[in-house]
Amino acid sequence: MKKTGGYMLLEVVLALSIFIVAVVGLLSCLKAGLDADYEQQRFTNTRLNLQSLLDESLAVAPREGTKEYAPDAFQVSYRREIKLAKVKLEDGKTLNDIFRVSVVALDTQRDKKIIGELWTYASR
Amino acid sequence: MHRVNPGHGSRGMTLIEVMVALGVMCILVSGIFFVVQTSLKTVIMVDTAASRQDEITNLVDILRNGFRNLPVRTQIVAKPLVQDGTEQIVLVFRDAPGFLSWLSEKEADNLIVLLAFRRDDEGAGWRVCMKRFVPPEHFSENEFDAKKLLALGAKIPWLERVGDFRRVGVRFFDAEKDEWLDAWNNPKERPSLIELKLVSEKVRDARSESSVLWVPPVRSEVASR
């Protein structure tokens, strides 16, 4: 049989495999970049929402209770809890007009919880 | 002399083989080029988006801290208006030394600070701008109006903070009436909350950032003046 000097199947498969590995590597970099961008946006959005909830709590006189908020566009839901914080002073007296406001962002997709908190007087 | 016989044992490639090889190579190279180009574009886009996020969060943080630390005597009026063809939402702060800037010892008490969300003259987008000036001595209480103050400080250039917003919305919360308003016309009181809705222009898709900022209430002695 006459030898024609072509490539062996093994060589072709090897070359194609290297090419595919390189392309998959580049594509995964691409995906990682997009994911990072999405996560950044998600975190910024959550942070702004938590700060907004804390600021909203300051606008009206605090009242004990819990309020749940529907999930946002990133499927992060929020909860605000206002509790009377009975702060004991060194002389034994108790401050009864300080409230603890805590806001929680529940990221069910990432199984993460981000908490923000502030303390406010009832009679500002 | 050694002579090479082209027809015996040294077979070259035919034109078709060369063409096919070149075609395959072109496809592979263009594939790689496409992937690399897309990767680079993504890197640039992600970088731009991250910078944009930083710009917006910085702006919101600056405004949040500014509002939170407003001097007790500072009065606010705000309204959306169109002046000289420019659509804008103008927030006027009176007696606001140190607001959105370093507090200078020489800063006059009756300093006026204008914070404006202005649509670009060419309709390219909204910008967040500010300017500060001391009104003339004959400035009276009746002139504490966004439109009049805008005209009064017309010669002072705007200092642009952030631009390229597709849309900007500002609302003011009246805690007594429990309602959100598009303008704030009562300098004796302050809105309890100011809502900012910023929709970005630069990134691949429109991104809306909404923030609510608390404004401490005005003191009773200021309200009664």
Interface residues (C-beta under 8 A of the other chain):
Chain A: T4 G5 F19 A22 V23 L26 L27 C29 L30 G33 L34 A36 D37 Q40 Q41 T44 N45 R47 L48 N49 Q51 S52 L53 D55 E56 L58 A59 V60 R124
Chain B: R11 L28 G31 I32 V35 V36 T38 S39 T42 V43 M45 V46 A49 A50 Q53 I56 T57 V60 R64 F173 A175 S192 L193 R207 E209 S210 S211 V212 L213 W214 P216 P217
